[in-house]
Amino acid sequence: MPNVLKTEKKITVIAALAEGMAIRQVERMTGVHRDTVMNLGVKVGQGCARIMDEKMRNLDCRNIQIDEIWGFIQKKKKNIKETDDPRQVGDAWTFCAIDADSKLVPCYKVGKRDSLTANAFIGDLASRLKNRVQLSSDGLAAYVEAVEQGFGADVDYGQVVKSYETDGANTPDRKYSPTRLVNVSTTVITGDPLPPFISTSYVERLNLTTRHHMRRLTRLTIAFSKKLENFEAAVGLHFLYYNFVKTHKTLRCTPAMAASVARSHWTVADIVEMTT
C-alpha cells in the first residue's frame, strides 16, 4: 500500500508517472508493485485535483483557448456492449483551457463530448476568471450554448474551423500521419474578439504535451485506463505538474508563476507531501 513506501520512493514513482511512464514501466524501474504504483497514483492524482480547484480562483487571464482531447476507458466506443455502463467505459474526452499569455491551465473536465460536459466545463471556467476574456475554440457546436450559459454577454468569443484533406486512402503513411490542412476559417460568435487572436494553436500544443506526459493518452497505447477513477486521477496529476512543477521554456518559469498563482517552483516532493 502507498502508506508503507518511503517518501523518497513515493517521489520517484510520482515523478515517473508525471513524466509519462506507464504503470508497468514504473514497476520495473522502481521495484514497486504495479498495484501499489496505481494506488499511490490515484491518491496523489485526486489530491492534485483538489489543489487545482483551490488554487485556480480569481484568475487574471485575458486570452483563453479551449479544446478537448480524446481518450478511452477500458474499451473504445465501437466495442461497448449493452451490459456496459457508458458513463464508466468507452470514449473519455478531456476538455481543457489554456491562457495564451501565461500558458496556465485554469481548469479541465473529463466526460463525454456532449453538451452536458461542455456546459459543466465552461461554467467552471467562467467561475474562475475575474475579468472579461477573449475566448477561442474549435467548431464544436456544444460550445455555443455552453459559452452563452457560462459567460452570458460578458465574453468575446470566436471559433476556429479547420478543414483537412480526405482522399480515402488507407496506406500506412496516411493512417499514421496527420492529414494535410487545406483551410482555416474563423467566425465571431459573440462580443468583439480581435481576429488575430481567434486561435487554438496554444491549446493544440497543450494537447501534444498532455499526450506525451500521460501514457494513457499516447496514440495506439496499450496503457489505457481500465477505470474512470484512474483516468481522472492521472489527468489531475498531469495538470498540477504542468502548472506548478514543469518549467515552460519560453516563460523561464512555471505557468503558475507567470500567472501569479504561485511564487516559486514546486517540486514533486511538494506534491507528494501535500497529497499523501
C-alpha positions in Angstrom: 0.0 0.0 0.0 1.2 3.6 -0.6 1.5 4.4 3.1 4.2 1.8 3.6 6.5 3.3 1.0 9.3 5.6 2.0 8.9 9.2 0.9 11.8 9.0 -1.5 10.3 6.0 -3.2 6.9 7.8 -3.5 8.6 10.8 -5.1 10.4 8.6 -7.6 7.1 6.9 -8.5 5.1 10.1 -8.9 7.9 11.8 -10.9 7.9 8.9 -13.3 4.1 8.9 -13.7 4.2 12.7 -14.3 6.8 12.4 -17.0 4.7 9.9 -18.9 5.8 6.4 -17.9 3.3 3.6 -17.8 2.5 1.7 -14.6 4.5 -1.5 -15.5 7.4 0.6 -16.6 7.4 2.3 -13.2 7.2 -1.1 -11.6 10.3 -2.3 -13.5 12.2 0.8 -12.8 11.5 1.2 -9.1 10.7 -2.3 -7.9 7.4 -1.1 -6.5 4.5 -3.5 -7.3 2.1 -2.1 -10.0 -0.9 -2.3 -7.7 1.0 0.0 -5.2 2.0 2.3 -8.0 -1.6 2.5 -9.1 -3.0 3.1 -5.6 -0.4 5.8 -5.0 -1.1 7.5 -8.3 -4.8 7.6 -7.7 -4.4 9.0 -4.2 -1.9 11.7 -5.4 -3.9 12.5 -8.5 -7.1 13.0 -6.5 -5.2 15.3 -4.2 -3.8 17.2 -7.2 -7.4 17.8 -8.4 -8.3 19.3 -5.0 -5.3 21.5 -5.0 -6.1 22.7 -8.6 -9.6 23.5 -7.6 -8.4 25.6 -4.6 -5.6 27.5 -6.4 -7.3 28.3 -9.7 -9.6 31.1 -8.4 -10.0 34.8 -9.3 -7.6 34.5 -12.2 -6.4 37.5 -14.2 -6.5 35.9 -17.7 -7.2 37.8 -21.0 -6.9 35.3 -23.9 -8.3 31.8 -23.3 -8.2 28.9 -25.7 -10.3 25.7 -25.2 -10.3 22.3 -26.8 -10.9 18.7 -26.0 -8.6 15.7 -26.3 -9.8 12.1 -26.9 -9.0 9.0 -24.9 -10.9 5.9 -23.8 -11.5 3.8 -20.7 -11.4 0.0 -20.8 -12.6 -0.1 -24.4 -13.4 2.1 -27.4 -16.9 3.3 -28.1 -17.4 0.8 -31.0 -16.7 -2.1 -28.7 -19.2 -1.2 -25.9 -21.8 -3.9 -25.2 -25.4 -3.4 -23.9 -24.3 -4.6 -20.5 -21.6 -1.9 -20.1 -22.2 1.3 -18.3 -21.4 4.0 -21.0 -20.7 6.5 -18.3 -17.8 4.4 -17.0 -16.3 2.9 -20.2 -15.8 4.0 -23.8 -14.7 7.4 -25.0 -13.3 9.8 -22.5 -12.8 13.4 -23.5 -10.7 15.8 -21.5 -11.9 19.4 -22.0 -9.1 21.8 -21.1 -8.4 25.6 -21.2 -5.2 27.4 -21.5 -4.2 31.1 -21.0 -2.3 32.1 -24.1 -0.1 34.6 -22.2 0.9 32.6 -19.1 0.3 29.1 -20.5 -1.7 28.4 -17.3 -4.4 25.7 -17.4 -7.1 27.1 -15.2 -9.4 24.1 -15.4 -10.3 20.9 -17.1 -13.2 18.5 -17.2 -13.3 14.7 -18.1 -16.5 13.4 -19.7 -18.2 12.7 -23.0 -18.0 15.1 -25.9 -21.5 16.4 -25.4 -23.5 19.4 -24.2 -23.6 18.2 -20.6 -19.8 18.1 -20.2 -19.3 21.3 -22.3 -21.8 23.2 -20.1 -20.1 22.0 -16.9 -16.6 22.8 -18.2 -17.4 26.3 -19.5 -19.4 27.1 -16.3 -16.4 26.1 -14.2 -14.0 28.1 -16.4 -16.2 31.3 -16.1 -16.4 31.0 -12.3 -12.6 31.1 -12.1 -12.0 34.3 -14.1 -12.3 37.8 -12.6 -12.4 39.8 -15.9 -13.8 39.7 -19.4 -11.7 37.4 -21.7 -11.3 36.7 -25.3 -12.3 33.0 -25.8 -11.4 30.8 -28.8 -12.5 27.2 -29.5 -12.9 24.8 -32.3 -16.2 24.3 -34.1 -17.8 22.0 -31.6 -21.5 23.0 -31.6 -22.0 22.4 -27.9 -19.7 25.3 -27.1 -22.0 28.0 -28.4 -24.8 27.2 -25.8 -22.2 26.5 -23.1 -20.5 29.8 -23.5 -23.8 31.6 -23.5 -24.9 29.9 -20.3 -21.5 30.3 -18.6 -20.4 33.8 -19.6 -23.6 35.4 -20.9 -22.7 38.5 -22.8 -19.5 39.1 -20.8 -17.1 37.5 -23.3 -15.5 38.0 -26.7 -15.9 34.6 -28.3 -14.7 33.3 -31.7 -14.4 29.8 -33.3 -11.7 28.3 -35.5 -12.8 25.7 -38.0 -10.1 23.7 -39.8 -10.6 21.6 -42.9 -8.4 18.7 -43.8 -7.7 16.7 -46.9 -9.5 13.4 -47.1 -8.7 11.2 -50.0 -10.0 7.9 -48.6 -6.5 6.3 -48.7 -5.7 3.7 -46.1 -2.0 3.4 -46.7 0.4 3.3 -43.7 1.7 6.8 -44.4 -1.9 8.1 -44.5 -3.1 6.1 -41.5 -0.4 7.1 -39.1 0.5 10.6 -40.4 -1.6 13.8 -39.9 -3.8 14.7 -42.8 -2.9 17.9 -44.8 -4.6 21.1 -43.6 -6.4 22.7 -46.5 -8.3 25.6 -45.0 -8.7 27.6 -41.7 -11.7 29.9 -41.1 -12.6 32.0 -38.1 -16.1 33.0 -37.0 -17.1 35.6 -34.4 -19.8 34.1 -32.2 -20.4 36.8 -29.6 -18.8 40.0 -28.4 -15.9 41.7 -30.2 -13.0 39.3 -30.3 -9.8 40.5 -32.0 -9.5 38.5 -35.3 -5.7 37.8 -35.0 -6.2 36.2 -31.6 -9.0 33.9 -32.6 -6.8 30.8 -32.5 -6.4 27.4 -30.9 -2.7 27.0 -31.5 -1.7 27.1 -27.9 -4.3 24.6 -26.7 -3.5 22.2 -29.5 0.2 22.4 -28.5 -1.0 21.7 -24.9 -2.8 18.6 -26.2 0.5 17.3 -27.6 2.2 17.9 -24.2 -0.6 16.1 -22.5 -0.3 13.1 -24.8 3.5 12.9 -24.1 3.1 13.2 -20.3 0.1 10.9 -19.9 0.8 7.3 -21.2 -3.0 6.7 -21.1 -3.4 9.2 -24.0 -0.5 8.1 -26.2 -1.5 7.2 -29.7 -2.0 3.4 -30.2 -1.2 2.8 -26.5 -1.8 -0.4 -24.5 -1.5 1.6 -21.3 -5.1 2.8 -21.4 -7.1 3.2 -18.2 -9.4 0.4 -17.0 -11.4 2.7 -14.6 -12.7 6.2 -14.8 -11.3 6.9 -11.4 -7.8 6.1 -12.5 -8.2 8.2 -15.7 -9.4 11.3 -13.7 -6.6 10.9 -11.2 -4.0 10.7 -14.0 -5.4 13.9 -15.5 -5.3 15.7 -12.2 -1.7 14.8 -11.6 -0.7 15.8 -15.1 -2.2 19.3 -15.0 -1.0 20.1 -11.5 2.5 19.0 -12.6 2.2 21.1 -15.7 1.1 24.2 -13.9 3.3 24.2 -10.9 6.4 22.0 -11.5 7.2 22.0 -15.2 9.2 25.0 -16.4 7.9 26.5 -19.6 10.9 27.3 -21.8 9.5 30.4 -23.3 8.5 31.7 -19.9 11.6 30.5 -18.0 9.3 29.7 -15.1 6.2 27.6 -14.4 2.8 28.7 -15.8 1.5 29.2 -12.2 4.4 31.6 -11.5 3.7 33.5 -14.8 0.0 33.9 -13.8 0.9 34.9 -10.2 -0.8 31.8 -8.8 2.5 30.6 -7.2 5.6 32.5 -6.0 8.1 29.8 -6.7 8.7 26.5 -8.4 7.1 23.5 -6.8 8.7 20.1 -6.8 7.4 16.5 -7.0 8.3 16.2 -3.3 6.0 19.2 -2.6 3.1 17.4 -4.4 3.7 14.1 -2.5 3.8 16.0 0.8 0.6 17.8 0.1 -1.4 14.8 -1.1 -0.2 11.8 1.0 
